[in-house]
Amino acid sequence: MQIINYDKTFQGFLSAVFDIYEYRFKNVKFSISDTSLFGETHSVVTSEENASRVWKGLLKYISSISANQLYKCFLSEHKEVEQLLYRYIKYVFDSKAPIDHDYSNEAVLGVWQTAKKVYREKHRMEAFVRFKLTKEKLYYAIVEPDFNVLPLIINHFQKRYADQRWMIYDMKRKYGIHYDLKEVTRVIVNFVDKPSSESTIIHDEKEELYQDLWKNYFNSVNIPSRKNMKLHIQHMPYRYWKYLIEKESNILKR
Amino acid sequence: MVIKLIILVFLSMNERILEKLNILADAAKYDVSCSSSGSKRKNESRGLGTTGNGICHAYTEDGRCVSLLKILLTNHCIFECAYCINRKSNDIKRAAFTVQEVVDITINFYRRNYIEGLFLSSGIFKDADTTMERLVLIAKKLRSEQNFNGYIHLKTIPGASDELMKQAAQYADRLSVNIEMPSEQSLKLLAPEKNHQDMMNPMEYLKNGIIQYKEEKKTFKKTPLFAPAGQSTQMVIGATADTDLQVLKTANHLYKKMHLKRVYYSGYVPISNDNRLPAIGTPVPIIRENRLYQADWLFRFYQFNMNEIVNTTFPQLDLDIDPKLGWALRNMNMFPVDINKADYHMILRIPGVGVLSAQKIISARKFTRLGWEHLQKIGIAKTRAKYFIVCKEIIDTMKDYTVQQIRNQILTLQNSKYEATFSSQMSLF
């Protein structure tokens, strides 16, 4: 067995695929941690050039939409995701044909299904981000998505909120994206206090009013005679409530 | 002392606006449309907002999507429509927003990513044109003063003039006039002051405007947008004796002749002791509403004709099973369908197969002969589909059962699901 060790970036993963073909590794296994105790470990040097050669190779046979699904699938951070992606890529290069719609193949269907889950999470984040306005006129939001979807939502938020400064921070993965009216950059914030202890001190004077208005609005549009909590939870699962202004006060009531 | 007083005044202003929002959101919630998709508006000038596929930012406890700030400008109304909570004689709290208040709340909600935009309707104060003019003014301010490119849905006030409709279409993404009742007769019964023609005129005007826009767009790329997300409407279901045939016939007519993007069906929520209407406490016809939407979907995405689903022999949809399954059971001579050979049109008609699954089947069968394992992974509902399909493996389910047996078997499996929903519904009454 050949164990492959890489830096957990998508470019690193593609570089690893390059190495697998370059060195004709057989029976590969991607290591879970950075270091491996077992002997046969190959450490990949991430290379933009090698990664792009693999990517272009894929695009010879599959559509760019399908190729992007590989990236989405990668962002799922699933335990065996590299194995799945590798089986897909191998299937492409073995058959040298546009097999990206062969849903009878386990890897093609698997990638599609995982990419769909990641897409759903991306869409959820576009929906569930709740910005709060600070005194410095920064709109900020905190999220904990199931998958690493911040790279996928940059475009949406940059286009939509082109005239306001904003930041979306992933508490689980400890990084955020920040827009300064010109471009979006990746940022790391050292929170002095837990962000949950945020007070009115940092907020714009109108912030509380609009949060109250929103909570009121959310409660007013409900039609009690049509109550259907099962559907409600299906659409807004509990794990997201923590950062949803309109739901956070309900957490204790559960 | 002075400072304290100012704080007091400030608080009460906040409280006043909170109260207004409660009243005017509550009054608007029976309008079921929440769509925020289908517009082409872009944010080209680095302003605020975009439109796209539509996002539901929240869901209420009744499970409905919250995508727009859906409010009335005012719930004062000069009309006396029996089914409407805002009817003149109803003893409820009344309120009215100022133009600037609506603009401020919309913009501040939007900037916080609470909403996709504004859905503005209103009770009719003074007359149709005065009311419509005020709605248009709000949309205009949002677009031109705030550089707002998010979604705007304006309600068309029946009887509004063509000139106002033209302006409305320039600023709004979608316009809708509610035809309220499935038939003219029912409208006369419950809303005697409303006139069917007053609703159809603005709809017709907009339809023609949209056609004209598309023509002009071919030669002038920069033709200003004209209601880019089209028109929709809503009917109240279960307030009158109209059959599903009547409801769907009206819907079908509106889709075909008025090019509507959506027709919404709103199960009547009893709110009045008027003896022309179901009594307070009558359950909301939620399942019937669901079946109507399923039928509507069959026309729009599954290539069904209306007559195949409801007709003079079957004027009501079956509440126990979905209309596609109902159709299949009435047409067993069309089945079983060979998954590996049948055309897309026929695959769409198999109960348990959705649009996406049908497309996947068509793609995947080019590579291999499909069997049950493939079909299940693709995501079709085997419990329903198995009676109607032939695939790689030979299955004998089909020929051994009568229509009644298939129906019962499927019903037993789905009953548990419905009972759960039902009991939670019932516990409220």
Boltz contact constraints between the chains, C-beta under 6 A:
constraints:
  - contact:
      token1: [A, 101]
      token2: [B, 363]
      max_distance: 6.0
  - contact:
      token1: [A, 102]
      token2: [B, 367]
      max_distance: 6.0
  - contact:
      token1: [A, 103]
      token2: [B, 360]
      max_distance: 6.0
  - contact:
      token1: [A, 103]
      token2: [B, 364]
      max_distance: 6.0
  - contact:
      token1: [A, 103]
      token2: [B, 378]
      max_distance: 6.0
  - contact:
      token1: [A, 104]
      token2: [B, 364]
      max_distance: 6.0
  - contact:
      token1: [A, 104]
      token2: [B, 367]
      max_distance: 6.0
  - contact:
      token1: [A, 104]
      token2: [B, 368]
      max_distance: 6.0
  - contact:
      token1: [A, 104]
      token2: [B, 374]
      max_distance: 6.0
  - contact:
      token1: [A, 109]
      token2: [B, 377]
      max_distance: 6.0
  - contact:
      token1: [A, 126]
      token2: [B, 55]
      max_distance: 6.0
  - contact:
      token1: [A, 127]
      token2: [B, 55]
      max_distance: 6.0
  - contact:
      token1: [A, 127]
      token2: [B, 57]
      max_distance: 6.0
  - contact:
      token1: [A, 129]
      token2: [B, 113]
      max_distance: 6.0
  - contact:
      token1: [A, 131]
      token2: [B, 112]
      max_distance: 6.0
  - contact:
      token1: [A, 131]
      token2: [B, 113]
      max_distance: 6.0
  - contact:
      token1: [A, 159]
      token2: [B, 43]
      max_distance: 6.0
  - contact:
      token1: [A, 159]
      token2: [B, 50]
      max_distance: 6.0
  - contact:
      token1: [A, 160]
      token2: [B, 49]
      max_distance: 6.0
  - contact:
      token1: [A, 160]
      token2: [B, 50]
      max_distance: 6.0
  - contact:
      token1: [A, 162]
      token2: [B, 43]
      max_distance: 6.0
  - contact:
      token1: [A, 162]
      token2: [B, 46]
      max_distance: 6.0
  - contact:
      token1: [A, 163]
      token2: [B, 46]
      max_distance: 6.0
  - contact:
      token1: [A, 163]
      token2: [B, 47]
      max_distance: 6.0
  - contact:
      token1: [A, 163]
      token2: [B, 48]
      max_distance: 6.0
  - contact:
      token1: [A, 164]
      token2: [B, 111]
      max_distance: 6.0
  - contact:
      token1: [A, 209]
      token2: [B, 14]
      max_distance: 6.0
  - contact:
      token1: [A, 210]
      token2: [B, 108]
      max_distance: 6.0
  - contact:
      token1: [A, 213]
      token2: [B, 21]
      max_distance: 6.0
  - contact:
      token1: [A, 214]
      token2: [B, 114]
      max_distance: 6.0
  - contact:
      token1: [A, 216]
      token2: [B, 18]
      max_distance: 6.0
  - contact:
      token1: [A, 216]
      token2: [B, 21]
      max_distance: 6.0
  - contact:
      token1: [A, 216]
      token2: [B, 22]
      max_distance: 6.0
  - contact:
      token1: [A, 217]
      token2: [B, 21]
      max_distance: 6.0
  - contact:
      token1: [A, 217]
      token2: [B, 25]
      max_distance: 6.0
  - contact:
      token1: [A, 220]
      token2: [B, 22]
      max_distance: 6.0
  - contact:
      token1: [A, 220]
      token2: [B, 25]
      max_distance: 6.0
  - contact:
      token1: [A, 220]
      token2: [B, 26]
      max_distance: 6.0
  - contact:
      token1: [A, 221]
      token2: [B, 25]
      max_distance: 6.0
  - contact:
      token1: [A, 221]
      token2: [B, 29]
      max_distance: 6.0
  - contact:
      token1: [A, 221]
      token2: [B, 60]
      max_distance: 6.0
  - contact:
      token1: [A, 222]
      token2: [B, 60]
      max_distance: 6.0
  - contact:
      token1: [A, 222]
      token2: [B, 61]
      max_distance: 6.0
  - contact:
      token1: [A, 222]
      token2: [B, 62]
      max_distance: 6.0
  - contact:
      token1: [A, 223]
      token2: [B, 62]
      max_distance: 6.0
  - contact:
      token1: [A, 225]
      token2: [B, 269]
      max_distance: 6.0
  - contact:
      token1: [A, 225]
      token2: [B, 284]
      max_distance: 6.0
  - contact:
      token1: [A, 226]
      token2: [B, 62]
      max_distance: 6.0
  - contact:
      token1: [A, 226]
      token2: [B, 284]
      max_distance: 6.0
  - contact:
      token1: [A, 227]
      token2: [B, 61]
      max_distance: 6.0
  - contact:
      token1: [A, 227]
      token2: [B, 62]
      max_distance: 6.0
  - contact:
      token1: [A, 228]
      token2: [B, 62]
      max_distance: 6.0
  - contact:
      token1: [A, 228]
      token2: [B, 63]
      max_distance: 6.0
  - contact:
      token1: [A, 231]
      token2: [B, 63]
      max_distance: 6.0
  - contact:
      token1: [A, 232]
      token2: [B, 59]
      max_distance: 6.0
  - contact:
      token1: [A, 232]
      token2: [B, 61]
      max_distance: 6.0
  - contact:
      token1: [A, 232]
      token2: [B, 63]
      max_distance: 6.0
  - contact:
      token1: [A, 235]
      token2: [B, 59]
      max_distance: 6.0
  - contact:
      token1: [A, 236]
      token2: [B, 59]
      max_distance: 6.0
  - contact:
      token1: [A, 246]
      token2: [B, 58]
      max_distance: 6.0
